[in-house]
């Protein structure tokens, strides 16, 4: 079950001409660190949605030095109900990380954030029906009224490199590394794996010593 607040915000941004130039520049920026987004990618939709999340929630706009989310709140706060305003503000507290699927129940998906070791019960299980317990994937979690929700993408990683990813996540935790840089590095590696799927993934997911 995705966050309706984020989906509403994405629709707002996508249909506002004021964001066109900024969006194009942001996409170039994202691709320079996370790899190209091509329509032929097997995970094209997930990668595009990953970019939209980064653009709306993380990247300050050049002219205003605030994110599109904060811009939306600044100019629309008076037209929103108290519940809506709280829902959009909660998007600021999202968790962007690499997660391991632990298990599914009828109403929840249990995941663990590899960078903090926190476990989350996420509403619904349809987003993860196609992957097995133990699988690793990039996504974001939103919290609304004390319930956790997936955003609109999962970027999956091959099982054969799970051990290497977990080891690198431990290094990032231990040495207080930049979690955002690590997460985007994984998106880059997934892009290369998508492009060169004939290669052994271990030759792509190679982290610095």
C-alpha positions as CSV (number, residue, x, y, z in Angstrom):
1,X,0.0,0.0,0.0
2,X,1.8,3.1,-1.2
3,X,1.6,6.5,0.5
4,X,-1.3,8.5,-1.1
5,X,0.3,11.7,0.0
6,X,3.5,11.0,-2.0
7,X,1.5,9.9,-5.0
8,X,-0.5,13.1,-4.9
9,X,2.6,15.1,-4.6
10,X,4.2,13.4,-7.5
11,X,1.2,14.1,-9.6
12,X,1.3,17.7,-8.6
13,X,4.9,18.1,-9.5
14,X,4.6,16.2,-12.8
15,X,1.8,18.5,-14.0
16,X,3.3,21.8,-13.0
17,X,5.3,23.5,-15.8
18,X,7.3,25.4,-13.3
19,X,9.2,22.3,-12.4
20,X,10.1,21.2,-16.0
21,X,13.6,22.7,-16.1
22,X,14.5,21.8,-12.6
23,X,13.3,18.2,-13.1
24,X,15.5,17.8,-16.2
25,X,18.5,19.1,-14.4
26,X,17.8,16.9,-11.4
27,X,17.5,13.8,-13.6
28,X,20.9,14.4,-15.1
29,X,22.3,14.9,-11.6
30,X,20.8,11.6,-10.4
31,X,22.0,9.6,-13.4
32,X,25.5,10.9,-12.8
33,X,25.7,9.1,-9.5
34,X,23.1,6.3,-9.8
35,X,23.5,5.3,-13.4
36,X,21.3,6.0,-16.5
37,X,17.6,5.4,-16.5
38,X,16.7,3.7,-19.8
39,X,13.3,2.5,-21.0
40,X,14.8,-0.8,-21.9
41,X,15.8,-1.5,-18.2
42,X,14.1,-4.4,-16.7
43,X,13.5,-2.3,-13.6
44,X,12.8,0.9,-15.5
45,X,9.7,1.9,-13.5
46,X,11.4,1.2,-10.2
47,X,14.5,3.3,-11.2
48,X,12.4,6.2,-12.5
49,X,10.3,6.2,-9.3
50,X,13.5,6.1,-7.2
51,X,14.6,9.2,-9.0
52,X,11.3,10.9,-8.4
53,X,11.5,10.1,-4.7
54,X,15.1,11.5,-4.5
55,X,14.1,14.7,-6.5
56,X,11.0,15.5,-4.5
57,X,12.2,14.6,-1.0
58,X,16.0,15.0,-0.9
59,X,17.2,17.5,-3.5
60,X,17.0,21.3,-2.9
61,X,15.9,23.2,-5.9
62,X,18.6,25.5,-7.2
63,X,16.6,28.8,-7.2
64,X,14.9,28.3,-3.9
65,X,17.2,26.0,-1.9
66,X,14.3,24.0,-0.7
67,X,13.0,20.6,-1.8
68,X,9.9,20.3,-4.0
69,X,8.1,18.9,-0.9
70,X,8.9,22.0,1.2
71,X,7.9,24.2,-1.8
72,X,4.6,22.4,-2.0
73,X,4.0,22.8,1.7
74,X,4.9,26.5,1.7
75,X,2.5,27.4,-1.1
76,X,-0.4,25.0,-0.3
77,X,-0.5,24.8,3.5
78,X,-3.6,27.1,3.8
79,X,-5.6,25.0,1.4
80,X,-4.9,21.7,3.2
81,X,-6.9,20.2,6.0
82,X,-5.0,19.5,9.3
83,X,-4.9,15.8,8.5
84,X,-3.6,16.4,5.0
85,X,-1.0,18.9,6.2
86,X,0.3,16.4,8.8
87,X,0.4,13.6,6.1
88,X,2.6,15.7,3.8
89,X,4.8,16.8,6.6
90,X,5.3,13.2,7.6
91,X,7.0,12.5,4.2
92,X,10.0,14.4,5.5
93,X,10.6,11.6,8.0
94,X,11.0,8.9,5.4
95,X,13.5,6.1,5.8
96,X,15.6,5.6,2.6
97,X,17.8,2.5,2.8
98,X,18.6,-1.0,1.8
99,X,16.2,-3.5,3.4
100,X,16.1,-7.3,3.8
101,X,12.7,-9.0,3.5
102,X,12.2,-11.0,6.7
103,X,8.7,-12.5,6.3
104,X,5.2,-11.7,5.1
105,X,1.9,-12.1,6.9
106,X,-1.6,-11.6,5.7
107,X,-1.5,-7.8,6.4
108,X,2.2,-6.9,6.7
109,X,5.6,-7.2,5.3
110,X,8.4,-7.4,7.8
111,X,11.7,-5.9,6.8
112,X,15.0,-4.9,8.4
113,X,17.0,-1.8,7.6
114,X,20.6,-3.0,7.1
115,X,22.0,0.4,7.9
116,X,20.3,0.8,11.3
117,X,19.3,-2.8,12.1
118,X,15.7,-1.5,12.8
119,X,12.9,-3.8,11.9
120,X,9.6,-2.5,10.5
121,X,6.2,-4.0,9.9
122,X,5.0,-2.4,6.7
123,X,1.3,-2.3,5.8
124,X,0.3,-4.8,3.0
125,X,2.3,-7.5,1.3
126,X,1.4,-7.1,-2.4
127,X,4.6,-5.1,-3.1
128,X,6.8,-8.1,-2.1
129,X,4.7,-11.0,-3.3
130,X,7.3,-11.6,-6.1
131,X,10.4,-11.8,-4.0
132,X,11.5,-14.4,-1.4
133,X,12.5,-13.9,2.2
134,X,16.1,-12.9,2.5
135,X,16.0,-10.8,-0.6
136,X,17.6,-7.3,-0.5
137,X,16.2,-4.2,-2.1
138,X,16.3,-0.4,-2.0
139,X,13.2,1.5,-1.1
140,X,11.8,4.1,1.2
141,X,9.4,3.8,4.0
142,X,6.8,6.4,5.0
143,X,5.0,6.5,8.3
144,X,1.4,7.8,8.7
145,X,-0.6,7.6,11.8
146,X,2.0,5.2,13.3
147,X,1.8,2.8,10.3
148,X,4.6,2.2,7.9
149,X,4.1,2.2,4.1
150,X,6.3,1.4,1.1
151,X,6.9,4.1,-1.4
152,X,6.3,3.4,-5.1
153,X,9.5,1.5,-5.9
154,X,11.6,-1.5,-4.9
155,X,15.0,-1.8,-6.5
156,X,16.0,-5.5,-6.1
157,X,19.5,-6.8,-5.9
158,X,20.8,-10.3,-7.0
159,X,20.9,-12.9,-4.2
160,X,24.5,-13.8,-5.1
161,X,25.8,-10.5,-3.8
162,X,23.7,-10.3,-0.6
163,X,26.7,-11.2,1.6
164,X,28.8,-8.5,0.0
165,X,26.1,-5.9,0.4
166,X,25.5,-6.8,4.1
167,X,29.3,-6.6,4.8
168,X,29.5,-3.2,3.2
169,X,26.4,-2.0,5.2
170,X,28.2,-3.1,8.4
171,X,31.2,-1.0,7.4
172,X,29.0,2.0,6.7
173,X,27.5,1.6,10.2
174,X,30.8,1.1,11.9
175,X,32.6,3.9,10.3
176,X,29.7,6.4,10.2
177,X,29.8,6.5,6.4
178,X,27.3,8.4,4.3
179,X,24.2,6.2,4.1
180,X,22.7,8.1,1.2
181,X,25.9,7.7,-0.9
182,X,25.8,3.9,-0.2
183,X,22.2,3.6,-1.1
184,X,22.7,5.4,-4.4
185,X,25.8,3.3,-5.1
186,X,23.6,0.3,-4.9
187,X,21.2,1.8,-7.4
188,X,24.2,2.4,-9.7
189,X,25.3,-1.2,-9.4
190,X,21.8,-2.5,-10.0
191,X,21.7,-0.4,-13.2
192,X,24.9,-2.0,-14.4
193,X,23.6,-5.4,-13.5
194,X,20.5,-4.7,-15.5
195,X,22.6,-3.6,-18.4
196,X,25.1,-6.4,-18.3
197,X,23.0,-9.2,-17.0
198,X,25.2,-11.8,-18.6
199,X,28.0,-10.9,-16.2
200,X,28.5,-12.4,-12.8
201,X,26.9,-9.9,-10.4
202,X,30.0,-10.3,-8.1
203,X,32.0,-8.5,-10.8
204,X,29.7,-5.5,-10.6
205,X,28.9,-5.2,-6.9
206,X,32.6,-4.5,-5.9
207,X,33.0,-2.3,-2.9
208,X,36.2,-0.5,-1.9
209,X,38.3,-2.2,0.7
